[in-house]
Each structure stands twice: as C-alpha cells, then as structure tokens.
Amino acid sequence: MKKIATLKIKVNDLISTNVGVYKLNEDINGNVFHEYSSCCKERVRYVKVCGNCGKEVTEILKGIKLDDEKLVFFDKEDLNQLKHEGKVINLIKTIKEINPLLFAGELYLLEAEKDDKLISLIANYKWLGHMILRGNITNVVVFPSDGQLLMARIRPIRDIKIEIPKVKVTKKEKELFDRIVKEKNKEEYTFFDKGEFIKQVALDLTNRKKRAKKKNGKVATSLVDLLKESLNGKK
C-alpha cells in the first residue's frame, strides 16, 4: 500500500486533525489488472494523436471550447491561478447511503497518525466533502468499512448516464413529494465542478478582452486579475 500524502481532515472547516492517505491496490470495483501487449508482454502505451491530421502529438496545449465554438487556451501561468492552496479533506455533510455509481474508481485508506478521538467520531458517519491535493480539488465520499476509514473520489455527475423511467405521476403524488423535499432538504450541498469553473473563467476572460480592445485598443485584463476580482465578488 502506497502512502500518497499526509492531509489535514476537517469537519465544516472547523475542527481538524491529520491523516495519512494510502492508495489501495485495487479500485472500488476490485480491478487490480494492468494491460500488456500480446507480442512482447510489455505494458501497453497509448499514443496521443491529432484528431485532424493523425500525427503523434509531441506538444499539447490546454484549452476549452466555449458555447460559441471559440477556443480559449491557457498557458502555464494561467493554469497555476486555477490551483487551490493547501492539502486538506474537508467533510461538509453526512449522508445515509452512498450510491456506488458516483465512485470514480480510486479507493483510499485514511489512517490517523496517532490515537485520535476525532477520527473515531468521524468514522461513525458517511460523509460528502472535497479533497484538495497538489493544487486540485476533487469531490469525495468518506465512509467506514470493516473497522477502517475509506475515501473514494466522486465522478462528475455529467459522466453518469441513467435513463429515468417514464411513468405518470398524479398531481397529489407530486404535491406530497414536493412537501417532503421542502421539509427534508433544509441544507444544500453543491458539488465543485472544475470544468464548469474553468469554462466560466475562459468565457469571462474572452468577453473582457473584447471590451478592452474596443475601449483601449489593447488587452487590459489578465486572467490573474479576473480571478482576483471573482474572489472579491466583483462581476
């Protein structure tokens, strides 16, 4: 079992303690296999090629396509501004059940670095939260299993495709259900979607550049300025 980090585990940004994070040898689905070629019995290497000309790619640009099909590219400095400081698992909300369809695959063991009462308390519940590691933020679920505390990454909701059964619902049934939703869901948990965040930043940056060109004939707003203004609540 490989230790990947020592992180601070927090409950609602308040009380906290440290845990060691170990990546288990198998994922949530029990997959422990690697892929090997049938000819030389070596690990398979996947080659990245250009989707247009078919040539193998040696340099990759990172960008995002906006709804108007405009491409916005991010350089190294821009990408650094999207990173989040800190090494932390922040537990936000307890849940009763965990839908395994949400698991992204990787499974981690959380181990207290000493006899810790807070970890014992945390291990009595199932949690939704997020992990910040190496500058990236990921939605996670933390839960007890056979006397251990485990953590799994949560896949983006857009990657889950389930067909909802088409059935007729009466007006009375809908009214009762709406009452249950209103009474039971007093708090709202919002998943962090990094893709949507970057897309919005790229869109805002593009619009600001257009306005700056019209006004001054040059670009006056950098991505760093835009992100700082966003953090300060400016539009």
C-alpha positions as CSV (number, residue, x, y, z in Angstrom):
1,M,0.0,0.0,0.0
2,K,1.5,3.3,-1.1
3,K,1.2,6.5,1.1
4,I,0.5,9.4,-1.2
5,A,0.1,12.2,1.3
6,T,-0.5,13.4,4.8
7,L,-3.6,15.6,4.7
8,K,-5.5,17.7,7.3
9,I,-9.0,16.3,7.6
10,K,-11.5,18.9,8.7
11,V,-15.2,19.0,9.6
12,N,-17.0,22.0,8.1
13,D,-13.8,24.0,8.1
14,L,-13.7,23.9,11.9
15,I,-12.1,21.1,14.0
16,S,-9.3,19.2,12.3
17,T,-6.6,16.6,12.6
18,N,-4.0,14.9,10.3
19,V,-4.4,11.6,8.5
20,G,-2.2,9.5,6.2
21,V,-3.7,8.8,2.8
22,Y,-2.9,5.5,1.2
23,K,-3.9,4.4,-2.3
24,L,-5.2,0.8,-2.2
25,N,-4.0,-1.7,-4.8
26,E,-7.5,-2.1,-6.2
27,D,-10.2,0.3,-7.1
28,I,-13.8,0.4,-5.9
29,N,-14.7,-2.2,-8.5
30,G,-11.9,-4.7,-7.5
31,N,-9.8,-4.1,-10.6
32,V,-6.2,-5.0,-10.0
33,F,-5.1,-5.7,-13.6
34,H,-2.7,-3.8,-15.9
35,E,-2.8,-4.1,-19.7
36,Y,0.0,-5.9,-21.6
37,S,0.7,-6.5,-25.3
38,S,0.3,-10.0,-26.6
39,C,3.5,-9.7,-28.7
40,C,6.2,-8.6,-26.3
41,K,4.3,-8.9,-23.0
42,E,5.1,-5.3,-22.1
43,R,2.8,-2.6,-20.7
44,V,0.6,-1.0,-23.4
45,R,1.4,2.6,-24.2
46,Y,-1.4,4.7,-25.5
47,V,-0.2,7.2,-28.1
48,K,-1.9,10.6,-28.4
49,V,-2.5,11.7,-32.0
50,C,-4.1,14.8,-33.6
51,G,-7.7,14.3,-34.3
52,N,-7.4,16.1,-37.6
53,C,-4.1,15.1,-39.3
54,G,-3.5,11.9,-37.3
55,K,0.1,12.7,-36.4
56,E,1.5,11.8,-33.0
57,V,1.3,14.8,-30.7
58,T,4.6,16.0,-29.0
59,E,3.3,19.3,-27.6
60,I,-0.2,19.6,-26.1
61,L,-2.0,22.9,-25.4
62,K,-4.6,23.1,-22.7
63,G,-7.8,24.9,-23.6
64,I,-11.5,24.9,-23.5
65,K,-14.2,25.4,-26.2
66,L,-17.0,27.9,-25.3
67,D,-20.6,27.6,-26.4
68,D,-19.9,29.8,-29.5
69,E,-17.2,27.3,-30.6
70,K,-14.4,29.8,-29.7
71,L,-11.2,28.1,-28.4
72,V,-9.6,29.7,-25.3
73,F,-6.1,28.4,-24.4
74,F,-4.4,28.6,-21.0
75,D,-0.7,28.9,-20.6
76,K,1.3,27.7,-17.5
77,E,0.8,30.9,-15.6
78,D,-3.0,30.8,-16.3
79,L,-3.2,27.2,-15.1
80,N,-1.4,28.0,-11.9
81,Q,-4.1,30.5,-11.0
82,L,-6.7,27.8,-11.1
83,K,-4.9,25.7,-8.5
84,H,-6.1,25.7,-4.9
85,E,-3.6,26.0,-2.0
86,G,-3.5,23.5,0.8
87,K,-3.6,19.8,1.5
88,V,-7.0,19.1,3.1
89,I,-10.0,16.8,3.1
90,N,-13.0,19.0,4.2
91,L,-16.0,17.0,5.3
92,I,-19.2,19.0,4.6
93,K,-22.3,16.9,5.2
94,T,-23.2,13.5,6.5
95,I,-25.3,11.1,4.3
96,K,-27.3,8.0,5.0
97,E,-26.4,6.0,1.9
98,I,-23.7,6.1,-0.8
99,N,-24.6,5.4,-4.4
100,P,-21.7,3.4,-5.9
101,L,-22.5,4.9,-9.3
102,L,-20.8,8.1,-8.0
103,F,-17.5,6.4,-7.4
104,A,-14.8,7.3,-9.8
105,G,-12.7,4.2,-9.2
106,E,-9.8,5.1,-6.9
107,L,-10.2,3.9,-3.3
108,Y,-8.1,5.3,-0.5
109,L,-7.4,4.3,3.1
110,L,-7.4,7.2,5.7
111,E,-5.2,6.4,8.8
112,A,-4.9,8.5,11.9
113,E,-1.2,9.3,12.7
114,K,-1.9,8.7,16.4
115,D,-4.8,7.6,18.6
116,D,-7.2,10.2,17.7
117,K,-10.7,10.8,19.1
118,L,-11.8,13.0,16.2
119,I,-11.1,10.2,13.7
120,S,-13.1,7.8,15.9
121,L,-16.0,10.3,15.8
122,I,-15.7,10.9,12.0
123,A,-15.8,7.1,11.4
124,N,-19.3,6.9,12.8
125,Y,-20.8,8.5,9.7
126,K,-20.7,8.6,5.9
127,W,-19.6,12.0,4.6
128,L,-19.7,14.1,1.5
129,G,-16.8,16.5,1.1
130,H,-13.9,17.6,-1.1
131,M,-10.1,16.9,-1.2
132,I,-7.5,19.5,-2.1
133,L,-4.2,17.9,-3.2
134,R,-1.4,19.0,-5.5
135,G,-3.4,22.2,-6.3
136,N,-6.5,20.3,-7.5
137,I,-9.9,20.0,-5.8
138,T,-12.0,16.8,-6.0
139,N,-15.3,15.8,-4.6
140,V,-15.1,12.8,-2.3
141,V,-17.1,10.5,-0.1
142,V,-15.6,9.3,3.2
143,F,-17.1,6.2,4.9
144,P,-16.3,3.4,7.4
145,S,-15.8,-0.1,6.3
146,D,-14.7,-3.2,8.4
147,G,-13.1,-1.0,11.0
148,Q,-11.3,1.2,8.6
149,L,-12.0,4.7,7.2
150,L,-12.1,4.8,3.4
151,M,-12.3,7.5,0.8
152,A,-13.4,7.4,-2.8
153,R,-13.4,10.1,-5.4
154,I,-16.7,11.1,-6.9
155,R,-17.0,11.1,-10.7
156,P,-18.5,14.2,-12.3
157,I,-22.3,13.9,-12.5
158,R,-22.2,14.5,-16.3
159,D,-20.3,11.2,-16.7
160,I,-23.2,9.2,-15.2
161,K,-25.9,8.2,-17.8
162,I,-29.0,6.6,-16.4
163,E,-32.4,6.6,-18.1
164,I,-35.2,7.8,-15.9
165,P,-38.3,5.5,-16.2
166,K,-41.2,7.3,-17.9
167,V,-44.2,6.9,-15.6
168,K,-47.2,9.1,-15.0
169,V,-47.3,11.0,-11.7
170,T,-50.6,12.3,-10.3
171,K,-51.0,15.8,-9.0
172,K,-51.5,14.6,-5.4
173,E,-48.3,12.5,-5.6
174,K,-46.3,15.4,-6.8
175,E,-47.7,17.7,-4.1
176,L,-46.8,15.2,-1.4
177,F,-43.3,14.7,-2.8
178,D,-42.7,18.4,-3.0
179,R,-43.7,18.7,0.7
180,I,-41.1,16.0,1.6
181,V,-38.4,17.7,-0.4
182,K,-39.1,21.1,1.2
183,E,-39.2,19.6,4.8
184,K,-36.2,17.2,4.5
185,N,-33.7,19.2,2.5
186,K,-33.0,22.2,4.6
187,E,-29.4,22.4,3.5
188,E,-27.9,22.3,0.1
189,Y,-24.6,20.6,-0.9
190,T,-23.1,21.9,-4.1
191,F,-20.6,19.8,-6.0
192,F,-17.5,21.6,-7.2
193,D,-17.2,21.2,-11.0
194,K,-13.8,22.3,-12.1
195,G,-14.7,22.0,-15.8
196,E,-17.6,24.4,-15.5
197,F,-15.5,26.8,-13.3
198,I,-12.7,26.9,-16.0
199,K,-15.2,27.3,-18.7
200,Q,-16.8,30.3,-17.0
201,V,-13.4,31.9,-16.4
202,A,-12.5,31.4,-20.0
203,L,-15.8,33.0,-21.1
204,D,-15.4,35.9,-18.8
205,L,-11.8,36.4,-19.9
206,T,-12.8,36.4,-23.6
207,N,-15.6,38.9,-23.0
208,R,-13.3,41.2,-21.0
209,K,-10.6,41.1,-23.8
210,K,-13.3,42.1,-26.4
211,R,-14.4,45.1,-24.3
212,A,-10.8,46.1,-23.6
213,K,-10.0,46.1,-27.3
214,K,-13.0,48.2,-28.1
215,K,-12.1,50.7,-25.4
216,N,-8.3,51.0,-25.4
217,G,-7.3,49.1,-28.5
218,K,-5.4,46.6,-26.3
219,V,-6.0,43.9,-23.7
220,A,-6.0,45.3,-20.2
221,T,-7.3,42.4,-18.1
222,S,-5.2,39.3,-17.3
223,L,-6.5,36.0,-16.0
224,V,-4.9,36.7,-12.7
225,D,-6.9,40.0,-12.3
226,L,-10.1,38.3,-13.4
227,L,-9.7,35.5,-10.8
228,K,-8.9,38.0,-8.0
229,E,-12.0,40.0,-8.9
230,S,-14.1,36.9,-8.8
231,L,-12.8,36.0,-5.3
232,N,-13.7,39.5,-4.2
233,G,-17.2,39.1,-5.5
234,K,-16.9,41.5,-8.5
235,K,-18.5,40.8,-11.8
